[in-house]
């Protein structure tokens, strides 16, 4: 797979929807996670990320304007021991709860499918970062309808042991804007990372479409110590 510039990819795509990047810094010392959300409707745009323990959650920026919270209010990031879960919906809680019971990431997602928001049937994208004794592994998943057929759920899981330094894997909900919105296709895209969290945060945020971007979360985790730094950027501050 050919590596692409995440900056270029985002600038050329007005609506990738929600996106997850998982990878490793070029110097090989830190695990990288980024998650962004975008919105076309007032309800989707009326959100901010806030810290919630070791993770984050979405909440309404203006509670008086909140309409249907079912698919927009959730915890995108939760931490279970040495495992960091990043998703675009309430399947974060499903993964957290079932992995706590001993199920695997993939087994946990077998209980879920794409979002019930026809005709888009937005894919559920999920990622898992596992760091233990200086070892680092990534797993990513997408659950999507079969060409817009809500009777069929296609399940794809991608695992990366000891990911290469300087590389991120990027998965997002939509290929581009449209009506209905076309679901992401193929395996996670190969993109670059950088060593500095603020540089990476600024690059992603400034590359997202100014009208549609809503919030961004970035976390760098030291692979040896497990200590992390987090950045959150909200369009509504």
N, C-alpha and C positions, 0 to 999 in steps of 0.2 A: 504493500500500500504506500502511495506517495504521501509524504508529509505536506500539509498545507499550513498557511498562516492563519491562525485564529483571528487575528486582527482583520485581515482581508476578508475572510469568510463571513464574519459578522457584519462588516461594513457593506458587503454585497447582498446581504439577506435582511430585508426589512422586518421579517417576522419568523425567526427560528423557534419562537414560543418559549419553552422552558429548556434550559440546557445544563448539563453536568460535564465538568472536566475533572478527571482524576489522573494524576501522574507523579513525576518526580522532578525535582529541580536539577539544572545542569550540573551542579557540583555534587549531586548524588546524596546529599545529606537530609533532604526534607521531602516528605510526601505532600503533594499539592491537591487541594480540592477547591473547585469553584462551582457555584450554582447560581443561575440567574432566572428571573421570571420577567415575562413581558405581558402586555394586555392590550386588547383592542376595545373592550367595553369599559364603561365607567366603573362597573363592579370589579372587574379584574384589575383596573388601574388604581383602585382605592385600597392599596395594601402597602405595608412596610414589613421588613424583617426586624425582629427583636430577639435579643439573646434569651435563651431559656435553659438554665443550667449550663451543661457543656454543649448544648445544641442551640438551635434557633427555631422560631415559629413565625408564621405570618399572622398579622392582625390588621384589622381595618384601620386605615388612617383617619377616616371620618366615620365613626360608627353609625351616624344618622343616615348615611348613604349606603350602608351595607344591605344588599338584597339577598341573594342566595349564597350562604357561606359554605355549602356542602363541598365544592370542589376548589375553593380558593383559600380556606382557612385550615391550616394543617401545620405539622412540624416537619420541615424539609430535612433537618439534620438532628440525629440523636447519636449518643455515644454509649456503647455497651462494652465496658472493659477496654480492651485494646482495639476495638472495632468501631469504625465511624460509618454510619449509615447516612446516605444522601439520596433523597428521592424527590419526585415532583408531586407527591400527594400523600394521602393518609396511609399509604402502604408502608411508610416509614415505621408507623406504630405496629403494623402487622409483622414486619421483619424483626423489629426489636423484641416484640412479645414472644414470637415463635422461636427465634434464635436463643432467647433466654431459657426456653423450655428444651433446647437441645436440637432443634431443627436447623437445617442449613439455610443459607440465603435463598437458594433455588427452591427448596421445599416450601419455604415460607411464601414465596411468590406464586406457587402453584394454587394458592387459595384466592388469588386475585386475578383480575383481567383489566383491559383497557377501561377508560372512563366512560360512563354512560351519557355522553354529551353529543349524541347524534345530531347532524350527520358527520361531525368531525371524528368522533370516537377517539379522542386524544390518547395517544400511547401513554402507558405508565413507564417511566424511565427510572431506574434505580442503580445505585452504586454502593459498593462496600470496600472500605479500606481496612486492611488487617496488618497491624504492626506488632511484631513480637520478637524479642531477643535480637534486634537489629535486622530482622527480615521484614520484607514488605511485599504485600500482594494486593491486587485489585480484582474485583469482580463487578461486571456491569450487566444490566438486563434491560430488555424492552419487551413489553407486552402490548401487542397491537392487533387491531382488527385485520382480517384478511381482505385487503382491498376495499374497505368500507363495509364489509359484511359483518354485522354485529352478531351473527350466529357462530362465527369462527374466531378464535383467539390464537394468534401466532406468538410463540414464546421463544425468545432468543437470549442466551446467556454467554457472556464473553469473559474469560479469565486470563489474567496476566500475572504470572509469577515473576518476582524480581524485575519489575518494569525498568526499562532503560532510562538512564539519566537524561534530562532535557526534553523528555517526551510526555505528552498528555494524550489521553483518550477522550474524545469529545462526542457526546451523544445528545441529541436535542429532539424535541417532540415533532417538529414540522420541517419539511424540506424547504418551504417558503410560505409566503402569504398565499391565500386563495380561499375559495368558497365552494365546497368544503375545503378545509385545510388539509394538504397532503402530508401523510405521516412520514416520518424519518424512514430511510431505507438503507440497508446494508449494515456493516459493522461500524463501531465507533470510529470517528475520523481521527487521524494522526495529526496532532498539533504540537506547537512548541510550548515550553514553559520557560520561566526565568528564575533567577536566584532571589530576587527581591520581591517581597509580597506586595509592597505598595506600587511598584512598577507594574506588576501583573494585574493588580486590581484596577489601576488607572487605565491600562491598555484595554481590558475587557469592557469596562464601563463606558469608556469613550468610543468604543467601536460599536456598541449596541445602538439601534435606531432611537433617535432622541424622542420621538413621539410615543413609541411603544414600550420602551424599557421602564421597569418598575423598581426592581431591587436586585442587589448582587451580594453574595456571600463568598468570601475567599478565606481558606485556612491553609497554613503551612504547618506541618507537624514534623518535629525533629525525630528522625527514625531511630536514633540511638536512645534518646531520653524520653520520648513521648510528649515532650512539652510542645505547646502549639501557640501560634499567633493567629488572630482572626481579624478580618476586616468586613464591615457591613456598609453598604452604600444604598441609600434609598432616595428615589426621586422626590418623595415627600419627606422633608426633614422636620 
